[in-house]
Amino acid sequence: MAGLREKQKADRERRILQAAVTKFRADGYRAVRIEDLAEMAEVSVGTVYNYYQTKGDILMATVTMEVEEVLEAGLAILADPPEAVGDALLALIFSYYDHSLKYLSKEMWRSAMALAIEAPGTPNGRRYFEMDQRLAAQMSDLVAELQNRGSVRRDIDPGLVGILLFNNLNQMFLEFVTQDDMQLDVLRTRVAAQTLAFGQLIASDLCNRVDP
């Protein structure tokens, strides 16, 4: 019976999050009420509050769902990154970008960022920044893997370089979500130019050698 209850609980939460993704994207995060989500998920309003105290909690749960899938996909890239440094970095960055609008719209991202920035000391604020830290750590892990393979210079700190790369991709993503008319391919093109140039700077002499 305990197993059945856990499955029912997980199913209710899944329906609430699916309703949030659908309604937030269609009607806008700020316009949607908890009652709207409960109706679409076919649960009571009280049931929604059993899982989430505020609408912001639900929004942050969708961000978490997005980031967890992104991190999982990133593990496959770390296990077998492309040979060229720039290509390897872009493989991970593009995997983040290409998944970024699977559950969230640009308006949802802006709302989530605003929640984190306006109240950084709240659980939602801390949760958002912790996810950023996990993404930055994965970028650092990729740089370390490339360094161990001999593709990246030995005199750099993978942790610091990973943070630098993440901060740049994050800032470019912020620019992307604040411009509704900006397409994903524009973001990819701009970040590719920056990342390939940076990849040349951190690549080992062997990788930078040009055959006559």
Wavefront OBJ file of the C-alpha trace (Angstrom):
o trace
v 0.000 0.000 0.000
v 2.859 2.374 0.771
v 4.212 1.841 -2.727
v 0.836 2.616 -4.262
v 0.503 5.811 -2.234
v 3.932 6.959 -3.364
v 3.008 6.302 -7.000
v -0.237 8.239 -6.597
v 1.611 11.098 -4.948
v 4.194 11.207 -7.732
v 1.453 11.100 -10.363
v -0.379 14.046 -8.782
v 2.811 16.089 -8.648
v 3.605 15.199 -12.268
v 0.126 16.365 -13.339
v 0.537 19.637 -11.437
v 3.882 20.335 -13.105
v 2.542 19.400 -16.530
v -0.371 21.777 -15.978
v 2.058 24.503 -14.911
v 4.204 24.071 -18.013
v 1.142 24.188 -20.278
v -0.677 27.069 -18.562
v 2.375 29.220 -17.846
v 3.502 28.935 -21.463
v 0.047 29.561 -22.919
v -1.273 32.301 -20.625
v 1.834 33.731 -18.972
v 3.143 32.975 -15.510
v 1.692 36.054 -13.836
v -1.806 35.543 -15.266
v -2.225 31.948 -14.124
v -3.856 31.189 -10.763
v -3.341 28.183 -8.526
v -7.009 27.377 -9.177
v -6.280 27.168 -12.907
v -3.492 24.665 -12.319
v -5.629 22.567 -9.981
v -8.433 22.402 -12.531
v -6.135 21.359 -15.360
v -4.309 18.799 -13.205
v -7.665 17.439 -11.975
v -6.765 17.858 -8.317
v -8.116 20.083 -5.579
v -6.583 23.459 -4.770
v -5.704 22.050 -1.363
v -3.777 19.229 -3.022
v -1.681 21.745 -4.981
v -0.836 23.512 -1.715
v 0.152 20.181 -0.181
v 2.990 20.087 -2.714
v 3.813 23.772 -3.193
v 3.240 26.755 -0.917
v 3.291 29.391 -3.654
v 3.038 29.743 -7.416
v 6.708 30.687 -7.349
v 7.484 27.276 -5.846
v 5.786 25.641 -8.812
v 7.711 27.776 -11.282
v 11.004 26.920 -9.590
v 10.065 23.237 -9.707
v 9.762 23.496 -13.493
v 13.201 25.147 -13.620
v 14.598 22.305 -11.516
v 13.028 19.742 -13.849
v 14.690 21.520 -16.788
v 18.117 21.719 -15.151
v 18.106 18.117 -13.932
v 17.512 16.870 -17.472
v 20.196 19.222 -18.818
v 22.744 17.981 -16.292
v 21.908 14.370 -17.106
v 22.403 15.008 -20.825
v 25.696 16.754 -20.062
v 27.113 13.604 -18.483
v 27.112 11.887 -21.882
v 29.152 14.733 -23.356
v 31.654 14.587 -20.489
v 32.032 10.850 -21.054
v 33.041 11.320 -24.693
v 33.684 14.978 -25.607
v 34.614 16.053 -29.154
v 38.339 16.204 -29.915
v 38.704 19.961 -30.505
v 38.508 22.088 -27.355
v 36.096 24.654 -28.799
v 33.849 21.950 -30.210
v 33.763 20.157 -26.856
v 32.843 23.330 -24.980
v 30.147 24.181 -27.510
v 28.698 20.675 -27.350
v 27.963 21.170 -23.650
v 26.841 24.797 -23.989
v 24.520 24.008 -26.894
v 23.033 21.068 -24.985
v 22.061 23.590 -22.298
v 20.632 26.083 -24.762
v 18.788 23.582 -26.948
v 16.934 22.173 -23.939
v 16.252 25.537 -22.291
v 12.816 26.119 -23.819
v 11.517 22.555 -23.483
v 9.499 23.351 -20.371
v 9.928 27.095 -19.895
v 9.083 30.030 -22.108
v 11.218 33.157 -22.128
v 8.640 34.842 -19.892
v 8.856 31.967 -17.417
v 12.654 32.231 -17.329
v 12.421 35.977 -16.682
v 9.974 35.380 -13.845
v 12.181 32.695 -12.300
v 15.243 34.928 -12.536
v 13.299 37.781 -10.959
v 12.248 35.554 -8.056
v 15.857 34.571 -7.436
v 17.258 38.104 -7.750
v 14.557 39.839 -5.705
v 14.756 37.364 -2.823
v 18.130 35.573 -2.927
v 17.869 34.467 0.700
v 14.595 32.590 0.238
v 14.436 28.859 -0.494
v 13.598 29.597 -4.131
v 16.421 32.101 -4.430
v 18.943 29.678 -2.963
v 17.598 26.859 -5.101
v 18.048 28.845 -8.313
v 21.626 29.832 -7.541
v 22.473 26.295 -6.435
v 21.358 25.064 -9.872
v 23.625 27.647 -11.484
v 26.491 26.360 -9.357
v 25.837 22.784 -10.475
v 25.873 23.828 -14.134
v 29.107 25.768 -13.621
v 30.623 22.735 -11.887
v 29.742 20.540 -14.852
v 31.443 23.010 -17.181
v 34.518 22.868 -14.941
v 34.392 19.063 -15.043
v 34.469 19.190 -18.840
v 37.507 21.479 -18.832
v 39.217 19.130 -16.372
v 38.424 16.145 -18.612
v 39.883 17.950 -21.625
v 42.950 18.830 -19.579
v 43.424 15.227 -18.483
v 43.203 14.204 -22.126
v 45.964 16.663 -23.004
v 43.772 19.004 -25.053
v 43.810 21.893 -22.551
v 46.888 23.607 -21.171
v 48.200 22.331 -17.852
v 48.792 25.808 -16.438
v 45.103 26.740 -16.153
v 42.672 26.065 -13.310
v 39.712 24.046 -14.683
v 37.461 25.232 -11.863
v 38.032 28.904 -12.568
v 37.847 28.462 -16.334
v 34.592 26.538 -16.019
v 33.067 29.318 -13.932
v 34.226 31.899 -16.466
v 32.668 29.945 -19.327
v 29.423 29.428 -17.433
v 29.175 33.093 -16.473
v 29.507 34.041 -20.129
v 26.967 31.517 -21.416
v 24.617 32.522 -18.602
v 24.919 36.228 -19.429
v 24.274 35.497 -23.103
v 21.243 33.404 -22.124
v 19.965 36.325 -20.048
v 20.225 38.517 -23.136
v 18.351 35.856 -25.117
v 15.395 35.531 -22.733
v 14.987 39.297 -22.348
v 14.532 39.727 -26.113
v 11.369 37.991 -27.287
v 12.277 38.348 -30.953
v 15.765 36.843 -30.607
v 15.961 33.345 -32.078
v 17.975 30.471 -30.660
v 20.200 30.248 -33.732
v 21.301 33.854 -33.153
v 22.294 32.995 -29.595
v 24.179 29.905 -30.769
v 26.057 31.875 -33.449
v 27.168 34.602 -31.043
v 28.257 32.209 -28.332
v 30.031 29.973 -30.838
v 32.253 32.832 -31.993
v 33.176 33.702 -28.404
v 33.715 30.118 -27.279
v 35.808 29.021 -30.255
v 38.111 32.000 -29.731
v 38.411 31.203 -26.039
v 39.017 27.548 -26.837
v 42.060 28.547 -28.850
v 43.450 30.407 -25.842
v 43.216 27.466 -23.457
v 44.076 24.677 -25.911
v 47.420 22.935 -25.459
v 50.267 23.610 -27.898
v 49.618 20.247 -29.519
v 45.997 21.128 -30.243
v 46.902 24.577 -31.530
v 49.604 23.277 -33.880
v 48.782 23.877 -37.528
v 50.222 21.412 -40.019
v 51.895 22.972 -43.065
l 1 2 3 4 5 6 7 8 9 10 11 12 13 14 15 16 17 18 19 20 21 22 23 24 25 26 27 28 29 30 31 32 33 34 35 36 37 38 39 40 41 42 43 44 45 46 47 48 49 50 51 52 53 54 55 56 57 58 59 60 61 62 63 64 65 66 67 68 69 70 71 72 73 74 75 76 77 78 79 80 81 82 83 84 85 86 87 88 89 90 91 92 93 94 95 96 97 98 99 100 101 102 103 104 105 106 107 108 109 110 111 112 113 114 115 116 117 118 119 120 121 122 123 124 125 126 127 128 129 130 131 132 133 134 135 136 137 138 139 140 141 142 143 144 145 146 147 148 149 150 151 152 153 154 155 156 157 158 159 160 161 162 163 164 165 166 167 168 169 170 171 172 173 174 175 176 177 178 179 180 181 182 183 184 185 186 187 188 189 190 191 192 193 194 195 196 197 198 199 200 201 202 203 204 205 206 207 208 209 210 211 212
